Amino acid sequence: MEPTDLVPAPSAGRVFTERTRTGLGDVAPSGRVRLDAIARWLQDAAYADIMDTGLPDDAVWVVRRLRLRVERFPRFGEAVEVATWCSGTGSLWAERRTTVRGEAGGRVEAVALWVHLDPEGLRPRPMPEGFEAIYGPAADGRRVRARLRHPPAPPDGAAAVAWRFRAADLDLAAHVNNAAYWEVVEEDLATGPEPSEPLDAEIEHRAPADAGDATIVRDGDMRWITGRDGELLASIALGSPPAATG
């Protein structure tokens, strides 16, 4: 059964809105916005939302899962509005829904699971004081779990190709930024026709990655990204996300 995580915007509670415009660095040669650019819009809006609240918090938020459903790709030069809100909570994590609307018809629906970690980014940490008062009304009591739902390993004999994360992919935590993982899908899209719409894809992050060599394992609509030592870093499902595996 397809997860029902693309919940509608709340009738009450906080919805934060940012505006941007699709630029030269955001698009493929065809002029459509790339998936990694969309992911950057989402994380920038999430950060701006937290900063706008003034919520005192020295912890860090890390993306555990992100689902993108592109109803229509925004195009080069298109002004877009990014509206984001808290759509669910757990004891140590929260779910964030985002809708991207373009002035020329672009539309992306996204849902992300963010885990709240200590300042060192090592251990989950309870929500900061005041979180419920600011974000709780939009979530409206909806509780979410952090259970992963992708197959934890590729099948034997699945095709593997070399990959490399660049130093330019690293963020402030000195790990590969979550948006850079979507370049794996963009490489696949670059070798074929323009992607059909709607496009549904989901990534789950399991371990942080450093710059350097990695491996992409492909099997049907699944992609697994492993590090130099074979550790599973992330998985990507193309199409509707699979049911939880435990």
C-alpha positions as CSV (number, residue, x, y, z in Angstrom):
1,M,0.0,0.0,0.0
2,E,1.3,3.5,-0.9
3,P,2.2,5.6,2.2
4,T,-0.3,8.4,2.7
5,D,2.3,11.0,3.7
6,L,1.5,13.8,1.3
7,V,-1.1,15.3,3.6
8,P,-2.9,18.5,2.7
9,A,-1.9,21.9,4.0
10,P,-3.3,22.6,7.5
11,S,-6.4,24.7,8.1
12,A,-4.7,26.3,11.1
13,G,-1.2,26.6,12.3
14,R,2.2,27.9,11.0
15,V,2.9,27.7,7.3
16,F,6.2,29.4,6.3
17,T,6.6,30.7,2.7
18,E,9.7,31.6,0.8
19,R,10.0,32.8,-2.8
20,T,12.8,32.2,-5.3
21,R,13.3,32.0,-9.1
22,T,14.7,29.1,-11.1
23,G,18.2,30.1,-12.1
24,L,21.0,29.0,-14.4
25,G,22.5,26.7,-11.8
26,D,19.2,24.9,-11.1
27,V,18.2,23.5,-14.5
28,A,19.1,20.7,-16.9
29,P,20.0,21.5,-20.5
30,S,16.3,21.2,-21.4
31,G,15.4,24.0,-19.0
32,R,13.6,21.9,-16.4
33,V,14.6,22.3,-12.8
34,R,16.8,19.4,-11.5
35,L,15.9,17.2,-8.5
36,D,19.0,18.3,-6.6
37,A,18.0,21.9,-7.0
38,I,14.5,21.2,-5.7
39,A,16.0,19.4,-2.6
40,R,18.1,22.5,-2.0
41,W,15.1,24.8,-2.1
42,L,13.4,22.5,0.5
43,Q,16.3,22.5,2.9
44,D,16.8,26.2,2.6
45,A,13.2,26.9,3.3
46,A,13.3,24.5,6.3
47,Y,16.3,26.4,7.7
48,A,14.7,29.8,7.1
49,D,11.5,28.6,8.8
50,I,13.4,27.6,12.0
51,M,15.4,30.8,12.0
52,D,12.3,32.9,11.5
53,T,10.7,31.4,14.7
54,G,13.6,32.4,16.9
55,L,13.3,29.0,18.6
56,P,16.4,28.6,20.8
57,D,18.0,25.3,19.8
58,D,21.7,24.3,19.6
59,A,20.9,20.9,18.1
60,V,21.0,19.9,14.5
61,W,18.3,18.5,12.2
62,V,19.3,15.7,9.8
63,V,17.1,14.4,6.9
64,R,16.3,10.8,7.3
65,R,13.9,10.5,4.3
66,L,12.6,12.7,1.5
67,R,9.9,12.0,-1.0
68,L,9.4,14.2,-4.0
69,R,6.4,14.1,-6.2
70,V,6.9,16.4,-9.2
71,E,3.5,17.1,-10.8
72,R,5.1,19.5,-13.2
73,F,8.7,20.6,-13.3
74,P,9.3,24.3,-12.9
75,R,11.2,25.7,-15.8
76,F,14.2,28.1,-16.2
77,G,13.3,31.6,-15.1
78,E,10.0,30.6,-13.4
79,A,9.3,32.3,-10.1
80,V,8.3,29.8,-7.4
81,E,6.8,29.9,-4.0
82,V,7.9,27.3,-1.4
83,A,5.4,26.8,1.4
84,T,6.4,24.5,4.3
85,W,4.8,23.3,7.5
86,C,5.1,20.6,10.2
87,S,2.8,17.7,9.2
88,G,3.6,15.3,12.1
89,T,5.8,14.7,15.1
90,G,7.5,12.0,17.0
91,S,9.5,12.0,20.2
92,L,12.9,12.7,18.5
93,W,11.9,13.7,15.0
94,A,9.3,15.6,13.0
95,E,7.8,15.5,9.5
96,R,7.8,18.5,7.2
97,R,5.5,18.9,4.2
98,T,6.4,21.4,1.5
99,T,4.6,22.5,-1.7
100,V,6.4,24.3,-4.5
101,R,4.2,26.3,-6.8
102,G,5.5,28.0,-9.9
103,E,4.0,31.0,-11.7
104,A,3.9,29.1,-14.9
105,G,2.3,25.9,-13.5
106,G,5.3,24.2,-11.9
107,R,4.2,22.1,-8.9
108,V,6.1,19.8,-6.5
109,E,4.8,18.1,-3.4
110,A,7.4,16.9,-0.9
111,V,7.5,15.3,2.5
112,A,10.6,14.9,4.6
113,L,11.4,13.2,7.9
114,W,13.9,15.2,10.0
115,V,15.7,13.7,13.0
116,H,16.6,16.1,15.9
117,L,20.2,15.4,17.0
118,D,22.6,16.7,19.6
119,P,25.0,19.5,18.6
120,E,27.6,16.9,17.6
121,G,25.1,15.2,15.3
122,L,25.6,11.9,17.0
123,R,22.5,11.1,19.1
124,P,18.8,11.8,18.7
125,R,17.6,14.5,21.1
126,P,14.1,15.5,22.3
127,M,12.5,18.6,20.7
128,P,13.5,22.0,22.1
129,E,11.3,23.8,24.5
130,G,8.7,25.8,22.6
131,F,8.6,23.5,19.6
132,E,5.1,22.2,20.3
133,A,3.6,25.6,20.7
134,I,5.0,26.8,17.4
135,Y,4.6,23.7,15.2
136,G,2.1,21.6,17.0
137,P,-1.1,23.3,15.7
138,A,-0.2,22.6,12.1
139,A,0.6,19.0,12.9
140,D,-2.8,18.7,14.6
141,G,-1.7,15.7,16.7
142,R,-0.5,13.6,13.8
143,R,2.2,11.2,15.0
144,V,4.8,9.8,12.6
145,R,7.4,7.0,12.9
146,A,11.0,7.0,11.8
147,R,10.8,3.5,10.4
148,L,12.7,3.0,7.1
149,R,10.7,1.4,4.3
150,H,13.2,0.6,1.5
151,P,14.8,-2.8,1.1
152,P,18.0,-2.7,3.2
153,A,20.2,-4.3,0.6
154,P,20.3,-4.9,-3.2
155,P,19.7,-8.4,-4.5
156,D,22.7,-10.6,-5.4
157,G,23.9,-9.9,-8.9
158,A,22.5,-6.4,-9.2
159,A,24.4,-4.1,-11.5
160,A,27.0,-1.8,-9.9
161,V,28.7,1.3,-11.2
162,A,31.4,3.6,-9.8
163,W,30.4,6.9,-8.3
164,R,32.4,9.8,-6.7
165,F,31.2,12.4,-4.3
166,R,33.2,15.7,-4.7
167,A,34.6,18.0,-2.0
168,A,32.1,20.6,-3.4
169,D,29.3,18.2,-2.2
170,L,30.2,18.6,1.5
171,D,28.2,20.9,3.8
172,L,28.9,22.6,7.1
173,A,28.9,19.2,8.9
174,A,31.7,18.0,6.5
175,H,29.4,15.3,5.1
176,V,27.8,15.1,1.7
177,N,24.8,17.3,1.6
178,N,21.5,15.5,1.2
179,A,20.7,17.3,-2.0
180,A,23.8,16.0,-3.7
181,Y,22.4,12.4,-3.6
182,W,19.7,13.4,-6.1
183,E,22.5,13.8,-8.7
184,V,22.4,10.0,-8.9
185,V,18.9,10.1,-10.3
186,E,19.8,13.1,-12.5
187,E,22.6,11.0,-14.1
188,D,20.0,8.4,-15.1
189,L,17.6,11.0,-16.4
190,A,20.4,12.6,-18.5
191,T,20.8,9.4,-20.6
192,G,17.1,9.2,-21.6
193,P,14.2,11.3,-22.8
194,E,12.7,14.0,-20.6
195,P,11.2,12.5,-17.5
196,S,7.5,11.9,-17.5
197,E,5.2,13.8,-15.2
198,P,4.2,13.2,-12.5
199,L,7.6,11.9,-11.3
200,D,7.7,10.2,-7.8
201,A,10.9,9.4,-6.1
202,E,12.1,8.9,-2.5
203,I,15.5,8.8,-0.8
204,E,16.4,7.3,2.6
205,H,19.6,8.3,4.3
206,R,21.3,5.7,6.5
207,A,24.8,6.9,7.1
208,P,26.8,10.1,6.4
209,A,29.1,10.1,3.4
210,D,32.5,11.7,2.9
211,A,33.9,13.0,-0.4
212,G,35.5,10.2,-2.4
213,D,34.7,7.0,-4.2
214,A,31.3,5.3,-3.8
215,T,29.2,2.7,-5.7
216,I,25.7,2.8,-7.2
217,V,23.9,-0.5,-7.3
218,R,20.8,-0.6,-9.6
219,D,17.9,-3.0,-9.6
220,G,14.7,-2.0,-11.4
221,D,13.4,1.2,-9.8
222,M,15.8,1.0,-6.8
223,R,19.2,2.5,-6.3
224,W,21.5,1.8,-3.4
225,I,24.5,4.0,-2.7
226,T,27.4,2.5,-0.8
227,G,30.7,3.9,0.5
228,R,34.3,2.8,0.0
229,D,33.9,0.1,2.7
230,G,30.6,-1.2,1.4
231,E,28.5,0.6,4.0
232,L,25.1,1.5,2.8
233,L,24.8,5.3,2.7
234,A,21.4,5.8,1.1
235,S,18.7,4.2,-1.1
236,I,16.5,5.7,-3.7
237,A,13.1,4.4,-4.9
238,L,11.7,5.6,-8.2
239,G,7.9,5.5,-8.4
240,S,5.6,5.3,-5.4
241,P,7.6,4.5,-2.2
242,P,7.5,0.9,-1.0
243,A,5.9,-0.3,2.2
244,A,7.9,-0.3,5.3
245,T,10.2,-3.3,5.7
246,G,10.6,-3.1,9.5
